[in-house]
């Protein structure tokens, strides 16, 4: 509630200042008294009761008006205190609930996208990972463009210089998505999660040789534990598939390459934009838009289009619901991760990302009836522990 009051005084411009002042006299207290009051005082001196009645009534009216004004002001001050208190409590509640809500949204969208992609590729036996990637990126591009046009998000205007700088990043990005699709098709979610830890090792090695960034002893110990868990997990995997493991190895290499290349290209990309910056949403749009012509080329090259138009699964409405939802969730991860990172910080974000692998792995094992042995379960749990230890080591 606003408590700012403005006093507007209107003075007749035809009245001169001398006329206005002449109707006033200096009071004993330094103030000015209206000449009318002097006349009424004279009447009282002569014992005229009507004048006395007028004066008393006038003073009572003034007193009553001042009392009402004081009550109104007091009431408004009370309302101000109440509103200020309510706003303060609402602000504190928002601060406390912000990280929890954003973290839950990030974890939920991440888990759901992986599970739905697994349903599309395995449960529906859809053998066109490139086409699925193309469809999901098309959905993401349309949504981001609509959000940008409506003014809900800020988008950097694309130009040819920016596109040329970004093409190497996008080539790796497409390869990363496609290899991830095919590895998920052949390997259970828990093992995909454990094998993805190898990406951290490749990224750390790349940072050492390219950026000369050294890691502490705890980080290297955590990465050694990751290697052990990946090897023992593969050996004890009852549903081992060489094709799937090959795709996952390729995915780890491309994911690490994407991270390193993005870091190198980022400064150059910012320099060729009009604003001198490139936010996360603009990068999402840039990656998804540039992936569409490349994805179409790969679909034609590997003859996926003939499979897709003849596949029986595309006639199932629920298949399109799941595929579309997984695409929307892929975009949701970008927004919820930015939201969560803004509400917390890199340390909490990294740790929660590692902890998030636990429910994903458990859900993957339970929902898809994965054959599991005791040693394999131990390898998976050991790998999850190594991932959390790695995140904690990076914080130190």
C-alpha positions in Angstrom: 0.0 0.0 0.0 1.3 3.4 -0.9 1.4 5.9 2.0 2.7 8.9 0.0 0.2 11.7 0.2 0.3 14.8 -2.0 -1.2 18.2 -0.9 -2.6 20.1 -3.9 -3.3 23.8 -3.1 -5.2 25.9 -5.6 -4.7 29.7 -5.4 -6.8 32.1 -7.4 -4.3 33.9 -9.7 -6.5 37.1 -9.6 -5.8 37.6 -5.9 -2.7 39.6 -5.2 -0.2 38.5 -2.5 -0.7 41.9 -0.7 -4.5 41.3 -0.5 -3.9 37.8 0.8 -1.5 39.0 3.5 -3.6 42.0 4.4 -6.4 39.7 5.7 -3.9 38.1 8.1 -2.3 39.4 11.3 0.7 38.3 13.2 -0.3 36.3 16.2 1.5 36.4 19.5 3.0 33.0 18.7 4.5 34.1 15.4 1.7 32.7 13.3 -1.0 34.6 11.3 -4.6 34.9 12.3 -7.5 35.5 10.0 -9.1 39.0 10.4 -12.6 37.3 10.6 -11.6 35.7 13.8 -10.7 39.1 15.2 -14.2 40.4 14.4 -15.8 37.4 16.1 -13.6 38.1 19.1 -15.0 41.6 19.2 -18.6 40.3 19.1 -17.8 38.0 22.0 -16.4 41.0 23.9 -19.7 42.7 23.4 -21.5 39.6 24.8 -23.2 38.5 21.6 -24.2 34.8 22.1 -24.8 34.0 18.5 -21.2 34.8 17.7 -20.1 32.6 20.6 -22.2 29.8 19.2 -20.7 30.2 15.8 -17.2 30.1 17.2 -17.8 27.1 19.4 -19.4 25.2 16.6 -16.6 26.1 14.2 -14.0 25.0 16.7 -15.8 21.8 17.4 -16.1 21.1 13.7 -12.4 21.7 13.4 -11.6 19.5 16.3 -13.8 16.7 15.0 -12.2 16.9 11.5 -8.8 16.7 13.1 -9.8 13.7 15.1 -11.2 12.0 12.0 -8.0 12.8 10.1 -5.9 11.4 13.0 -8.0 8.2 13.0 -7.7 7.8 9.2 -4.0 8.4 9.3 -3.6 5.9 12.2 -5.8 3.3 10.3 -3.7 3.7 7.2 -0.4 3.4 9.2 -1.8 0.2 10.7 -2.7 -1.1 7.2 0.8 -0.2 6.0 2.4 -2.2 8.8 0.2 -5.2 8.1 0.9 -5.0 4.4 4.7 -4.6 5.0 4.6 -7.6 7.3 2.7 -9.7 4.9 5.0 -8.8 2.0 8.1 -9.6 4.1 6.7 -13.0 5.1 5.8 -13.7 1.4 9.3 -12.7 0.3 10.9 -14.9 2.9 8.7 -17.9 1.9 9.6 -17.3 -1.7 13.3 -17.3 -0.9 13.1 -20.5 1.1 10.9 -22.4 -1.4 12.7 -21.2 -4.5 15.6 -23.6 -4.4 13.4 -26.5 -3.4 10.8 -25.9 -6.2 13.4 -25.2 -8.9 15.5 -28.3 -7.8 12.5 -30.5 -7.9 11.5 -29.2 -11.4 15.1 -29.8 -12.7 15.3 -33.4 -11.3 11.8 -34.3 -12.4 12.3 -33.0 -16.0 15.7 -34.7 -16.2 14.4 -38.1 -15.0 11.2 -38.0 -17.0 13.0 -37.2 -20.3 15.5 -40.1 -20.0 12.7 -42.5 -19.1 10.4 -41.4 -22.0 13.3 -41.6 -24.5 13.9 -45.2 -23.3 10.2 -45.9 -23.8 10.3 -44.6 -27.3 13.5 -46.4 -28.4 13.0 -49.7 -26.5 9.4 -50.3 -25.5 8.1 -49.0 -28.9 11.2 -50.5 -30.7 11.6 -47.3 -32.7 14.8 -47.8 -34.7 15.3 -44.2 -36.0 17.3 -42.3 -33.4 18.2 -39.5 -35.8 14.6 -38.9 -36.8 13.6 -38.8 -33.1 16.4 -36.2 -32.5 15.2 -34.2 -35.5 11.6 -34.2 -34.2 12.5 -33.2 -30.7 14.8 -30.4 -31.8 12.1 -29.1 -34.2 9.6 -28.9 -31.2 12.2 -27.2 -29.1 13.0 -24.6 -31.8 9.3 -23.8 -32.3 8.7 -23.3 -28.6 11.7 -21.1 -28.1 10.8 -18.9 -31.1 7.3 -18.5 -29.8 8.6 -17.6 -26.3 11.0 -15.1 -27.9 8.4 -13.5 -30.1 6.0 -13.1 -27.2 8.7 -11.4 -25.2 8.9 -14.1 -22.4 12.5 -14.8 -23.1 15.4 -12.8 -24.5 16.9 -14.0 -27.7 20.0 -12.9 -29.5 19.5 -12.1 -33.2 21.3 -14.6 -35.3 23.7 -13.6 -38.0 25.9 -15.4 -40.5 29.1 -14.8 -38.6 27.6 -16.3 -35.4 26.4 -19.3 -37.4 29.9 -19.9 -38.9 31.5 -19.8 -35.5 28.9 -22.1 -34.0 28.9 -24.8 -36.8 31.8 -26.9 -35.2 29.9 -26.9 -31.8 26.7 -27.9 -33.5 28.3 -30.8 -35.4 29.5 -32.3 -32.1 26.1 -31.5 -30.5 24.2 -33.5 -33.1 26.7 -36.4 -32.8 26.3 -36.3 -29.0 22.5 -36.5 -29.2 22.4 -39.3 -31.8 25.0 -41.4 -30.0 23.1 -40.9 -26.8 19.9 -42.1 -28.4 21.4 -45.3 -29.7 23.3 -46.1 -26.5 20.0 -45.7 -24.5 18.3 -48.1 -26.9 20.7 -50.9 -26.3 21.8 -50.4 -22.7 19.7 -50.1 -19.5 19.4 -46.7 -17.9 21.5 -47.6 -14.8 24.5 -48.6 -16.8 24.2 -45.6 -19.1 24.3 -43.4 -16.0 27.4 -45.2 -14.7 29.2 -45.2 -18.1 28.5 -41.4 -18.5 30.9 -40.9 -15.6 33.6 -41.5 -18.1 32.8 -38.2 -19.6 34.1 -36.4 -16.5 37.4 -38.2 -16.9 37.8 -37.2 -20.6 36.8 -33.6 -19.8 39.3 -33.4 -17.0 42.1 -34.7 -19.2 41.1 -32.3 -22.0 41.1 -29.4 -19.6 44.6 -30.4 -18.5 46.1 -30.4 -22.0 44.1 -27.7 -23.6 43.5 -25.2 -20.8 46.3 -26.3 -18.5 43.8 -26.7 -15.7 45.0 -29.0 -12.9 42.7 -31.0 -10.6 43.3 -31.8 -7.0 44.1 -35.3 -5.7 40.5 -35.9 -4.6 39.2 -35.4 -8.1 41.7 -37.9 -9.6 40.8 -40.4 -6.9 37.1 -40.0 -7.7 37.8 -40.5 -11.4 39.8 -43.7 -10.6 36.8 -45.0 -8.7 34.6 -44.1 -11.8 36.8 -46.2 -14.0 36.6 -49.2 -11.6 32.8 -49.0 -11.4 32.5 -48.7 -15.2 34.7 -51.8 -15.8 33.1 -53.9 -13.1 29.7 -52.8 -14.3 30.3 -53.9 -17.8 31.8 -57.2 -16.8 28.8 -58.0 -14.5 26.1 -56.6 -16.8 23.7 -59.5 -17.6 22.3 -57.6 -20.6 25.6 -56.6 -22.0 25.4 -55.4 -25.6 28.6 -54.5 -27.5 26.8 -52.2 -29.9 25.3 -50.2 -27.1 28.6 -49.9 -25.2 30.3 -48.7 -28.4 27.7 -46.0 -28.9 28.1 -45.0 -25.2 31.8 -44.7 -25.6 31.3 -42.5 -28.6 28.8 -40.5 -26.7 31.3 -39.9 -23.8 34.0 -38.7 -26.2 31.6 -36.4 -28.0 30.1 -35.0 -24.8 33.5 -34.2 -23.5 34.4 -32.7 -26.8 31.3 -30.6 -26.8 32.1 -29.2 -23.4 35.7 -28.3 -24.3 34.8 -26.9 -27.7 32.0 -24.8 -26.3 34.4 -23.3 -23.8 36.8 -22.3 -26.6 34.2 -21.0 -29.0 32.2 -19.0 -26.4 34.3 -15.9 -26.4 34.5 -15.7 -30.2 30.7 -16.3 -30.4 30.0 -13.4 -28.0 32.3 -11.1 -30.0 30.3 -11.5 -33.2 26.9 -10.8 -31.6 25.3 -7.4 -31.6 24.9 -7.3 -27.8 28.3 -8.8 -27.1 26.8 -11.6 -25.1 25.1 -15.0 -25.7 22.6 -16.3 -23.1 21.6 -19.9 -22.5 18.3 -19.6 -24.3 19.9 -18.2 -27.4 22.4 -21.1 -27.4 19.5 -23.6 -27.1 17.8 -22.0 -30.1 21.1 -21.9 -32.0 21.9 -25.6 -31.4 18.4 -26.8 -32.2 17.9 -24.7 -35.3 21.3 -25.6 -36.8 20.8 -29.3 -36.1 17.7 -29.4 -38.3 19.4 -29.3 -41.8 22.1 -31.6 -40.6 19.6 -34.0 -39.1 17.7 -34.0 -42.4 20.9 -34.8 -44.3 21.7 -37.7 -42.0 18.1 -39.1 -42.2 18.5 -39.2 -46.0 22.0 -40.5 -45.9 21.2 -43.4 -43.6 17.8 -44.0 -45.3 15.9 -43.5 -42.1 13.1 -41.7 -43.9 12.0 -45.0 -45.6 11.9 -46.8 -42.3 9.9 -44.0 -40.6 7.2 -43.7 -43.3 6.7 -47.5 -43.2 6.9 -48.1 -39.5 3.8 -49.3 -37.8 4.6 -47.6 -34.6 4.0 -44.1 -36.0 0.3 -45.0 -36.4 0.0 -45.3 -32.6 -1.2 -42.0 -31.1 0.4 -42.7 -27.8 3.8 -43.0 -29.4 3.5 -39.4 -30.6 2.4 -38.3 -27.2 5.4 -39.8 -25.6 7.9 -38.6 -28.3 6.5 -35.1 -28.1 6.5 -35.0 -24.3 10.1 -36.2 -24.2 11.0 -33.4 -26.6 9.3 -30.8 -24.5 11.1 -32.1 -21.4 14.4 -31.9 -23.2 13.8 -28.2 -23.5 12.4 -28.0 -20.0 15.8 -29.3 -18.7 17.5 -26.2 -20.2 15.1 -23.8 -18.5 14.9 -25.6 -15.1 18.6 -26.0 -14.9 19.1 -22.3 -15.5 16.4 -21.6 -12.9 17.9 -23.9 -10.3 21.4 -22.6 -10.9 20.2 -19.1 -10.4 18.4 -20.0 -7.2 21.3 -21.9 -5.7 24.8 -21.9 -7.3 27.3 -24.1 -9.2 28.2 -26.1 -6.1 24.6 -27.1 -5.2 23.7 -27.6 -8.8 26.6 -30.0 -9.4 25.9 -32.0 -6.3 22.2 -32.3 -7.0 23.0 -33.4 -10.6 25.1 -36.2 -9.2 22.5 -37.2 -6.7 19.8 -37.1 -9.4 21.4 -40.2 -11.0 20.3 -42.3 -8.1 16.5 -42.1 -8.7 17.0 -42.3 -12.5 19.0 -45.5 -12.1 16.5 -47.1 -9.7 13.5 -46.1 -11.9 15.3 -47.6 -14.9 15.9 -50.9 -13.2 12.4 -51.2 -11.9 10.3 -50.0 -14.8 12.1 -51.9 -17.6 12.6 -55.3 -15.8 16.4 -55.2 -16.2 18.0 -58.6 -15.3 20.3 -57.8 -12.4 22.9 -59.7 -10.4 24.3 -58.9 -7.0 27.8 -57.9 -8.3 26.2 -55.7 -11.1 24.0 -54.0 -8.5 27.1 -53.4 -6.3 28.9 -51.9 -9.4 26.0 -49.6 -10.1 25.8 -48.3 -6.5 29.6 -48.0 -6.4 29.5 -45.9 -9.6 26.8 -43.6 -8.1 28.9 -43.1 -5.0 31.9 -42.3 -7.2 29.9 -39.7 -9.0 28.8 -38.0 -5.8 32.4 -38.1 -4.5 33.6 -36.5 -7.7 31.1 -33.7 -7.3 32.2 -33.1 -3.7 35.9 -33.2 -4.8 35.3 -30.6 -7.5 33.9 -28.3 -4.8 37.0 -28.4 -2.7 
